[in-house]
Amino acid sequence: MSAVIWLALDGVGHPADAPPDSVWEQDLPALRPLIDAGLALDAALGVPGLPQSGTGQSCWLTGLDAVQLMGKGGAGQQAGEHFGPHPGPTLQALLREASLPVRLTRAGGAAALLNFYPPGYFAAQARRPRYGCFPFSFLAAGLPLNPPGLPSVSPLLGLHHDFPWAAAQSLDDLRRTGESLARTAENADLLVIDLWLSDLLGHQGRPAAPPELLTAGKRYLRHLDALLSGMLGAGGRVVVGSDHGNFENLNIKAHTTARVPFAGSGVALGQPGNIVEAGAVMAGWFGLT
Ligand SMILES: [Zn+2]
């Protein structure tokens, strides 16, 4: 069976919890039916405060409650803590031991992180290592970033990095990339793309934000839609999830407590209620329990 391609969205709350006139309010012929047929999961995990990338992504990657783990041993006897954006020592130890790329590789499976990392990324990491949960987990598994011989995907998905985030690639380009990813999947077990531009755009949110922000947000989802349509058209098995809300509400700058999508094609989603349980479901796809 071909690999599962995991589109790990950053900061994308479920459309059911988005305010009116959000980025979701548009025609997304591949993405929206997939999301609507999937689940909306709790990412707050019963802990006060706003969900963060470090703990949220660790929950997905391990199927364990990283938020509870962060609260342990704290001075205030607190029951859980949202932590991020990058994993610190506690979460790093968890990811080294229990993240999906590590466990899958240990079991003889083939996993790859397909993000394209530019030279500047490696230079910045050399000065001050601050890997996000996804690159950290793949490195912990002994796997390279920018894996040779595999297609790489920019998490910008064909948008410029800076305001007004204009399109640098066509939807057809993205569709073709999606098709090529689905073909690559025939020789692997798990392919992951860590898609963080949504969170960056979400943090630009504010009351009366410039209209270019909403336009760019909608563009990002259309590009994601095109990538997905290429994958699905070529028979790819795909899962879409997100670590917390943010991007679905561009009226505010911060993360949100919105539920997050868990959706897929060619995979059994089961009945998880939160992102920890969803992480466990995903591990189960590879016989890891
Ligand atoms: Zn995040």
Residues whose N, C-alpha, C, O or C-beta is under 5 A from the ligand:
A	BS01	ZN	D10 G11 Q52 S53 D199 D243
